[in-house]
Structure formats: C-alpha cells, structure tokens
C-alpha cells in the first residue's frame, strides 16, 4: 500500500511543469528579494510558502511557524523541490519579512486572486469595495526607531475578500492624508466605494466621481450641518415631498432579532449639490436590535452618488450591510482567528508584510467558500498536504 508521502509526491509531480506560472508559489518566485546575496540560505518564495502553510494550519507566531515547519521537515523534503536538510529559525523569518516590499507582495498575490475570480464574475457587475483602517496593535508602545506604530488602510472587495490596496499611515498622519492614493481610476472605475463617517468629505466625493466610481457615505458629527439637515428632513419631511421610498429587512440569529428600515429620497439633491459633488440620493437607516433583556435603536444618515435606478432602497440596505464585511470578515478574523494584534513582530516592515499575508490567506479562504476559518485551519493542520497544494497548483488557467 502506498504511503501518504508517496501519494503526495505523485500528485506534486503533475504540478512541476514550468508552464504553470499562475500558482501562488510561482507568483512569489517573481517577487523582488532585497536581501544581500551573501548568506541567502533559503529562497524567498520557499520561506513565504512555509509561513502561509503554517498559518493556514493555525500557527500565529514566528516561533510557532518555525517549529511547525521543522517538525514536518522530512515530509517537506519529500514533497517540495529544493528543500534543504535544515529549516529557518524565527529570526530568519523576521529578516526575510523585512526584505519584502509589502505593496509589491499585495499587488502580486491579490492580482492572482482577482484573475481567478474574474472567471465567475458577471459582465458589467459593479463591485462593492469598502474603505477602512486598522491599527496593528502589536506595533504600539515601542520606542526604537525601527519599531514604529503602524496603522493600515485597506480597500476591500466585500464580495470576494480581496484587498485591492493597502497603505500604512505615518505616525503623525491620519487616514485622510493618504486618501488620494485610493481615489484612482485603476481602483475605483466602475466600483461602488463605501466608507465610514471619517471619509465623508467633499474632496472624497469629488475624487470618487472623477475616478469614475460611485460613493456611499455616512453623515456624523464631523459634518454636523449635513447631519442636522438630513435628520431634520427625515424627521419632519415637507408636505409636498414627492420622493419617499422605503424598504426593510429582518434578521434573526445569535440570540437577537435585528430589524433594519431604510428611507431614500432625491428631494435634497439640489440643496446639497453645491457642496457634495455628484449626490443623487439621501437616506436614513433605522437599526433596531432586540435581545432577551433589552432593545436598542439607532438612526444613521447618509448620502450616495447612486441614482434611484442604480440603487433602490433594497440595494442600499444590501450595500450598507455589505460594508461591515471589512470589519467582520477581514479585521475581526485577522485579530481573533489569526491573532494579529497579539503578534510581537514589530521591526521594520515585517508587521506590514505579515498583515498582507493574513489578508491574502483570508481572501484565499473566501475563494474556497470557507465559512469557518478556525475549523478549516484544524483540517489543514491534520492534513498539511491540502494546504501546500493550494499554494502550488495553478489557481487560474492560461489562455
């Protein structure tokens, strides 16, 4: 009877064709390696493969990754070409991570997933992207110059989990100071971008429209006049109001009942158009959450450049709900499942590179339609060949 290793080798022999350049491993082989030529014991793509395989199996620290790989050394020598008899220590992983350009890494990996997703996308479908930031908490409260605090801003496709762009905000900057880097045609053309109240700015609206995208923004205290105007309109609508469209939805689960009711109108378009470029609708969303012992209600107001024909109240409800994917499916899973906030890697650009790898791994799980990431990681830990095969086999076919 064949052993598992012999079966693995037979399968991997089918993947060693050099023409198969659309695998994750092949993409990583084309990354720039900024290490000095002297002392390079391990290829860059191989080290990144070790990290991704171990992370997919549930390891969240460099120490855990190093031990997990070393304990499977004999198996890796059998199934991966070019594997040495020794394996990297945690310090080596840290040094390699600092030698990688995070923007190049994110662009290379996420572009591969974008191409894989393109095979299933409907022609002309408008993709919804969410813009939001996240502080890498493991980088906080350190004094050395090479261990500065990092705050990452992500442009995230809510349907696919793909991070189109990530950017680190400087120590004395805020998200708004780097926002122009996201308002480009390459990123926003034909897409709907939603963001929290911080980005409800006139320049953001103008930049999105010039980039041939659409915006969906929330009005809060940073623009009190806009918030008050919207609140007054929806609380006391004029008697001659001719456009008043509503929709609602109810969701039950996790011990609570959530009711959402949205009202949309075009009545304020002319009034707001001078300051808020491209506005086509305003809306009011009421969220009512009922639990066993108490009930809460919240009213949210906002503006959008989507016309009623592009987005009726039902579509607006879906987009507003979809925006939370960046919190629930990206930031929360990075923090809790991948334990990113507890990670103590903090030198140079290594934390940023690890954050990119975490985002990519979650996008890969979304591509596989994984619903429970923690459960999938336990499966990969028990059968590491499944995780390794993900990185080596082509994700998309060549034309």
Secondary structure, DSSP 8 states (H G I E B T S, - for coil): ---HHHHHHHHHHTT--TT---BHHHHHHTS---S-STT--S-HHHHHHHHHHHHHTT--SHHHHHHHHHHTHHHHHHHSTT--SS---HHHHHHHHHTS-HHHHHHHHHHHHHHHHHTT--TT--EEEEEEEEEEGGGSS--STTS--EEEEEEEETTT--EEEEEEE-TT--GGGGGGGT-SHHHHTTEEEEE-GGG--HHHHHHHHHTT-EEEEEE-GGGHHHHHHHHHHHHS--TT----EEEEEEEEETTEEEEEEEEEESTTHHHHTTTSTT--EEEEEEEEEE-SS-EEEEEEEEEES--TTT--HHHHHHHHHHHTHIIIIIIHHHHHTS--TT----STTHHHHHHHHHHHHHHHHHHTT-S-HHHHHHHHHH-HHHHHHHHHSBSS---
